[in-house]
Amino acid sequence: MSLSKNNQLIQELGNDAPFFTEAGISCWQKQQGKLLVHVFTQIFPDGDALLSNYKVLRDHIAVCFQSQGEINDAQRWNLYIFYFVAEKVNQGIKQLIEQDKFSTRKIILDNCGSVITDEFIEQQIDADLFEIKVQTKVAKVTSLDEVIAKGFPNIHEALNKLGAGDTYEILTPLLTYLKDE
């Protein structure tokens, strides 16, 4: 099921707390198995406005939504707030807000520009929360001989002089050679 905007929930919350309708808050939902995930969004022009106001939405969600009986425990503790910010946000402010674990998990998307559309918001939420991207890495295979040659040149030289053999056969001559070096 895709992510969908729930304007009705915002209207219902706005009946008890006008903040939800006056502050441009949106709520997005996505069904994940038996869990309905709620994602609230708010847009700010800059980091200062975000820092001054981020707790207001967090606190309203805790009091007006999270504490209500209409949602189950799993939904109550799987709430997200995405703060979209037009300008770049200072890393310290980002850390402070995203590490605030009260009520919801918080994610800041900054440097979004002045026109932040529902389509952009939906794409960002989907990409950050629901699309699992596993990057494949090509492992560089380094032979043991290369590792020894690079990190332990004297052992590498000794092994070349003493020739091949299993570990036990070559251990005594190798230790003798290295002791004499």
Secondary structure, DSSP 8 states (H G I E B T S, - for coil): ---EE-HHHHHHHHHH-THHHHTT-EEEEEEETTEEEEEEEEEESSHHHHHHHHHHHHHHIIIIIITSTTS-HHHHTSEEEEEEESS---HHHHHHHHT--SSSEEEEE----S---HHHHHHHHIIIII-------------HHHHHHHH-HHHHHHHHHH----HHHHHHHHHHHHHH-
